[in-house]
Amino acid sequence: MSRAAVAGHVCWSYDDYEPFDAYAREFLRAGLEAGERVWYIPGRHSTETAEWLAAQAAASVLSSEQAYPGGLIVDPAAQVAAYTAATEDALAAGFTGLRVVADATAFVRTDEQRHAFARYEYAIGRYMRTAPMRAVCAYDRRELGDHAVAELACMHESSHAEGVMFQLHPGATTADAVLDGEVDVSVEELFAGALRHTDLAPAGGEVVVDADDLDFIDHRSLLILQQYAETQKMTAVVRTRLGAAERLAGLLELAHVRVEVTR
């Protein structure tokens, strides 16, 4: 099975559109073969994907205004509701789900736009944890720059963006999150921003961070997590295979972070 067939919530940044265009067609073709309704929201670039989709009965090429009716500063809750309705409509029409490729560059050019869209990316990721929806979000790296792309890419389940060291994406509830990759001093600002873009809400005073696929976390990143958890008046329970993280947390005597080593 191709990686496009099994992808969930993916970020792809590009400076050369052709490889992304090829991946988009593979991803959408997998959706058609699975009986899904597919949507393609292109950016400003001329591609072959729209022409290819024109012959597909289950496919639609939408404008940015059609796909994101709230305007250039996205309302996260409203946009998740719009995709929820679109997924439910697809199911009611006999499709097995909804599959989307969207170039969202136009919605993330300013800091205000990007912060709103990052919150939306995290929220729609949670919806896709349990709903029959899959999506690829594309960003033009030449226009946005590496740092802006990284702010968005790290909120996805997986990323084709270069230089993104970690992924912070949602679990099934607002009390669950997943942290993969490596978190160190080089990404501390990015990590702090990613935490602010989540909508974590504690259950019984705690949120659980599934960090079983985390490869490294340093003491500064644990302190950033401590500061965030303290601000939110909760305890972050980090479940990881990294014994060093447990020892660091113990040395730092963190009141709002508890590291539990998975065996």
Secondary structure, DSSP 8 states (H G I E B T S, - for coil): --HHHH--EEEEEESSHHHHHHHHHHHHHHHHHTT-EEEEE--SS--SHHHHHTT-TTEEE--HHHH-TT-SS--HHHHHHHHHHHHHHHHHTT-S-EEEEEE-GGG-SSHHHHHHHHHHHHHHHHHHHHSSEEEEEEEEHHHH-HHHHHHHHTTSSEE--TT--EEEEE-SSTTEEEEEEEE-GGGHHHHHHHHHHS----BTTEEEEEETTEEEE-HHHHHHHHHHHHHTT-EEEEEES-HHHHHHHHHHT-SSEEEEE--
